[in-house]
């Protein structure tokens, strides 16, 4: 690729959000959501239709500006999120992109929509764009 970009890993089971170094020399990759296989994925659907995605964000912008419309009848980000499973996934990859291990929260009971992972002093700290808290997970327990 022009500019020096190299493919690190492909065919991931979800939507990667952030990548951070792991103490083992590899990387932690968090997936705020997984791809449904088989089945319908709202996020895949919207990624293939950028005009619909833009429309949703424009409608959300109108909702936030107190435009005189019935706010409960608009198609919003909150409506979209009702169709997105709460499944969270964190992967540890080697420095070559090979899978080392995976951490799953299929129902989002502990931490839904994980978008950030950071390793420090034997713990993983997990954050989410949808949750007002951080989770701390001991690496010794997994």
N, C-alpha and C positions, 0 to 999 in steps of 0.2 A: 504494500500500500504506500502511496505517496505520503510523505511526512513521517515515515518510520513507525507506523502503528503495526503491531503484530497481534494475531489472534491468540488469546490466552486460553480460553475455554469456550466451548459452544454446546448447544443443545441442553441448556440448563433446564431443570424442572420447574422453574419459576421465574419471577421478574426480579433480577438483581437490583439492589439499591445502592449499597456501599460495599467497599472492599477495604479491609484493614489487615495489617500483618499479624501473624500468629507467632507464638513463642517457639514453635517448632520449625520456623523458617518458611512456612507457607502463608496462606491467607485465609481469613474469615470472610465469607460472603453471605450477606443476609438477603433474604427474599421476602418482601412484604406480602407476597402471595404466590401461590403455585398455579401452574397451568392445569386445567382440568383435562384428564385423559382417561377415557373419552368424555366428551361432554362439552357444554357451552361455557365459554369463558368471556365474561363481560369485558375484561381488560384486553384480551386479544381482539375481540369484536371492535372495541373503540380504537385500538392502535391501528387497525386496518381502515378506519374511517375517521381521519383527522377532522373533517368538517363537522361531524357530529360531536366530537370531543370539544372542539372550539365553541360550538353552540352551547354546550352544557356549561362551560366556564363563563360564557357571556351571560347566560341566564342567571348563574350564581352571582355575577357582578351586579346585575339588576336587583337581585334579592337583597344584596348588601347595601344598596344605595336608596332603599325605601321607595322604590318606584311603585306607583299606585297600581298594583296587580295583586291578585290573590296569591300570596306567597306559598300557600300549601298546595297549589295546583301546578307549580312549575317543576319541570324535570331538573333536579339538582344533583350535586355531588353526593349528597346524603342518600338520594334515591338510588344512584348508581352503586353506592357501597352496600346497599341491601342485597345486591346480586353478586357481590364479591365474597367468597368464603373467607372466614377468619383464620385460615390455615397459615401458620408461620413456619419458616424454614431457615435454618442457619447451616451453611456448609463450611467445612474446613477443607481447603484445597492445598495440594503440595505446590512448591514453587514452579512446577511444570504444568499445573492445572489438573492433576489427577485428584480424584475424590479421596479424602482421608476418612472423614466421618460426617454425619449429618445429625442435626438436632431438630426434632419435629414437635410442633404443637398443633395437632390437626383441628382442634376446635377453638383455638385462640383463648383457652382458659387461663393460661399463665400470662401470655403476652401476644396479643394479636397484631398483625401488620408490622412485624419487626423491620425497621428500616436502618438500624445502626447497631453495630456490634464492636465492642472494644475489649481487648484482653489486658488484664492488669493484676499482678500478684496472685495468680492462680484462679482468677474469676473472670467470667464473661459478664460484661455490662451490656444489656440489651435495651434499646430505645425504640420508640414507635412514633410515627407522625400522627397517630390516632389516640394515643394514650398519654395521660398527664403524669406518667411515672417512669422510672427506670427499674429494670429487673437485674438482680445480681445472681449469677449461677456459678456455683463452685465447679471447677473443672475436675476436681477429684471425685465428684458424685456422678460423673457421666462417663 
